[in-house]
């Protein structure tokens, strides 16, 4: 099968690796990934065949705030058109070998695959927006109630909100096109909780499997104190959060016996220091999430899901004006302004004990089974 993985951040790659690992256990079909940058590197390191073809645009983030979102949206549209040409070339050459095309939030490949009668297409999509609206327009999109903690939300499928005013009319047109593609997919896998409807299949969080117990991981990583893990994702957008986290940690360290591990990711280079461990980029971040006592991160979906499934308390600060991260954070009760409260939030979270994994998540396994049934 062809597996198109969005290279924007690393969350898509990590969950697609989890799915591919499960697929290897139930089918013998070859898997060819198409991605780019750090996502390609991560997939390749796990031993999967991959092509490094995509070059996504970067966000302009200053002090944790997304600047010029409309400019980024225009860059994304240009990127989408380039990806569509790449996907057309790849699918034209090899579609006879791969009867199923899986796309993790890569709408370019979905658009191309839907023009091919030879392929089934599956979309993995997590852009579900909490809203207080009632269910009133099932014809245009579905709203499915899901629960995180004690908070209930309804989900809008296939909507972005990067812009406002008259500029949002362009974005609304893009949203209509996205919903049209979603409706035409053979299956849409949503790594969330909800009721299946039409081609939408809710599978729960998709996370990588932990193959060691927490005590062994902590011993192997040399963790002897309460440990804070700060991770910034696959871009340089988390610099401000890292700086604020280190400031709060240095104040708390004067009063508490605590260590901090920094995983800055592949694109953000920071100076080493004697008072924390700077690991740079690691390909087993999920194991560090499980082994730690607290995770501080941007509000990317994959890290949130890992924290939730593995039972590790988390603080998730969204990039301001990044609607998807703001909605992810809202589910857990966080917002950008909480970055000014990190010292208090860290202290509160460290007083909590690490829980046993609270979810028996089979998201990767269920997704692999759905894909295999279309082969």
Secondary structure, 3 states (H helix, E strand, C coil): CEEEECCCCCHHHHHHHHHHHHHHHHCCCCCEEEECHHHHHHHHHCCCEEEECCCCCCCCEECCEECCHHHHHHHHHHHHHHHHHHHHHHHHHHCCCCCEEEEECCHHHHHHHCCCCCCEEEEECCCEEEECCCCCCCCCCCEEEEEECCEEEEEEECCCCCCCHHHHHHHHHHHHHHHHHHHHCCEEEECCCCCCECCEEECCCCCCCCCCCHHHHHHHHCCCCEEEEEECCCCCCCHHHHHHHHHHHHHHHCCCCEEEEEECCCCCCCCCCCCCEECCCCCCHHHHHHHCCEEEEECCHHHHHHHHHHCCCEEEECCECCHHHHHHHHHCCCCHHHHHHHHHHHHHHHCCCCCCCCCCCCHHHHHHHHHHHCC
